[in-house]
């Protein structure tokens, strides 16, 4: 180890010295006729100029090497982050796809009992994907109740406990039910203390989860529920995160469509757990 470090230092010094020598020697040789027989003051001036020249070359070489080192470190960090992202996507989303294939092979009665387990796995995979860059992220899957008067949690993943039920007759319940039944666009809240949620909060309410993304779970023109991810940190979710939450919501929508086939109900009939 010590020998290796010593060799590295020698290589580092050689890489700096060679450009300096290559640049200084021709200049020094060119100045030799001016030094021979010249007054001391003139010699001192030429030598000082050469020293300044050497210092400038050393500084430029050192700066170039430092920039190259920083760039290499950044590229290595980027490659590491990309590898971690690819593993998360492959493990998380690939696992959901595999699970959905198995889910589709079940009989309809078995699908009803397995839907909660599939929702749990989808929420856990989504949280696993988000966790490297979203601290204390939590994912929840909600299903519409039989009477369309509540959104009940059936799947959970990530930090914290399972979220509660959104019921009709409450500000959050009415708003979310209307949004889900209408099949609204993804809802992204960067900071619920300053965005629309604040108007529905009780005066003494102190929300732990400051930012969130919510996507309607919808398939074949029918709304089944919603998928949410939230985090205590404001502005935690990127545009890519929002798109990937939508991808997972589509997986869950396929599972819900398989569990509650549209051909066996009218549009007015709700999905039930």
N, C-alpha and C positions, 0 to 999 in steps of 0.2 A: 504493500500500500504506500509506504513512504517513498520507495523507489519510483513508483508510478507517479506520485505527486511531483517528485523532483524532476522527472522527465518532462512532465507537463509544464512546469515552470520554465525549464530550459527551452522548450519549444516555443512558449509564449514570448520569452525574451528574444529568441532568434527571429521570430516572425516580425517583431517590432524593429530589431536592429538592422535586418537586411534592407528594408526600404530606406532607412535612414542613411546607411552606408552607400547604397546605390544612388541616392540623391545628392549626398554631400561630397563624395569623392570627385565627381567631374567638376563641381563648382570650385572645390578647393584646388584642384589641379589647374583650373583656369586662372585662379588668383595667384598662383606661385610666382609668375613673372612680376606681378605687382608688389610682392612682398620682398623679393631679393633686392637688397641695396636700398630699400625704402626707409624713410625716417620711422622712428619708433612709433610716433603718433599714428602714422598711416597704417603701420602693421597692426597696431592695436585696434584701429577702426575696422580693418578687414577681418581680423579674427573675431571681433564682436559681431560683425555682420554674419559670419559663418555660424557662430554660436546661436544667434537668433534664428537663422535659417534652420539649423538642426532642431532647435526647440519646436519651431512651427511644424516641421515634418513629423517629429515624435508625437506632438499633440494631435495632428490629423490622423496619423496611423492608429493611435490609441483610441481616438473617438470612433474611427471606422470599425475597429475591432469590438468596441463596446456596443455600438449599434448592431453589429452582426450578432453579438451574444444575446442582446435583448430581443432581437427579431427571432433568433433560434428558440429562445425560451418561450416567446409568445406562440410560435408555431407549434412547439411541443405541447404547451398548455391547451391550445386549440384542438390539437389532435386527440389529447386525452379527453377533453370535454365531448368531442364528437363521438369517440368510442363509447363513452358512458351513455350518451344519448342513444346511440344505435342499440346498445345492450338493453336499455330501458324500453325502447320501442319494440325491439324483437321479443323480449321477454314478456312485456306487459300486453301489448296489442296482439301479438301472436298467440298468447295464451287465451285471450278472449275469443279469437277466431276459432281456435281449436275447441274451446269449451262450447261455443255456439254450434259447431258441427255435431258434437255429441248431444247437445240439447235438442237439436232438430230430429235426432233419431229416436227420441223418447215418444211414447204414446201421449196423447193429449192430457190424460189425467196425471201422468207423471210430470209433464211440463209445468202444470200448475203448482205442484209441490216443490219443483226444482227452480222455479223462477226466482225466488228469494236468494238461493245459493248462487245463481248466475249473476244476479244484481250485485251481490256482495263481491264476487270475483271481479266484475267489471269496475266497481268503485275502487277496490284495492289496487288493481292494475293501473288505473288512472292516477291514483295518489302516488304509486311507485314511480311513475313517469315524471310527475311534477315535483316530487320531493327534493331532487338535487338543486333546484333553483327557486322553489317556493317553500319557505319554512312553515312547519306545522300545518301543512295543507290537509284539508278534510274533504272527502267526496261522499255524496249521498244520492241515492236513487229513491224517488218517490213514485207511488202509483196512485191513480185516482181511485177513490172509494166507489162502491157500488152506486151510491146515491149522488155521486158527483159533488159532494159537499165537503170533501177533505182530500188532502194529499198526504198519504201515509208512507213513512220511510220503510223500504224493504231491503235496502242494500247500503252498506257503509264501508268506508276504507280510509286509512290515514289516521291522523292525530285526532285526539278528542273523542267524545262520545257521539252516539247517533243523534241527529237533530230531531226535534219534535215534529208533531203533526201540524200541518196548516189547515185550519178549519174555517168553514164559511161563518160569517158573522164577525170575523176579526179583520182588522185592516190588512195584515199580511195575507191572511187566508183568502179574502175576497179578491184581492189584487192578483195573487198567484193563480187562483182557480180560473179567473177570467182570462188571464194570459195563456194558461195551458190549454183551455178549451178552444181558444181562438187559434192556437198553433202559432203563437207570436215568435218574433225573431229572437235570437240569443240575447240575453240581458247581461251586460257587463257593468259592474259597479266598481270603480277604482277606490272609493272611500265612502262607505255608507253613512258616515257621520256628516258628510257635506253633500252627498247626492240625494236622490229621491227618498231613500229609506228613512232619512231623519225625520220626515214629517209624520211618519207612522209610529215613531218611538214614544214610549212613555217618558215623562220628564226625568225619572231616575234610572232609565235603562242605559246600561253601559255594555255595548256589544263587544264580545271578544273577537269576532270575525269582522274585520274592517273592509276587506275586498272580496268580491265573489263573481263567479260566472254561473249563469243558469241557462240551460238549454231544454226546450220541450222535447220529450220523447214521443215521437209521432211516426206512424207508419200507415200506408194505404189510406191517407186522408183522415186518420183517426188519432186523437191524442190519448196517450196512455198515462202520462205523468211528466216528471221532469228530472233532470240530472243537474246537480249543483256541485261546485267546488268552491271552498272559501278558505281564507287565510287571515291571521291576525294583522298582517302587514298591509298597509295601503298600497295600491298600485302593483300588486304582486304578479298579475297575469299578463302575458304578452298576447299578441294577435295569434301567434302560432298555438299557444295554449288554448285559446278560444276555439280554434279550428279542431284541435285534437279532442277537446271536450265534446264537440259536435260529432266527431267520428265515433266515440264511445257511445254517445246517445243513440246513434244509428244502430250499433250492435244491439243495444238493449231494446230498441224499437223492433228489430227483427225477432228477438226472443218473445216480446209481448205479442207480436202479430201471430207467431206460431202458437202461442198459448191461448190467445183469444181470436180465432180465425174470423175475419170480417164476413165471410160467407154464412156464418152461423148467427149473425146478429144484425140488427138494423143499425143505422147510424146513431140512433138515439140510445142504444143500449151501451152502458159503460163497461169498461174492463173491471174485473173483480179479482181480488187476490185469491 
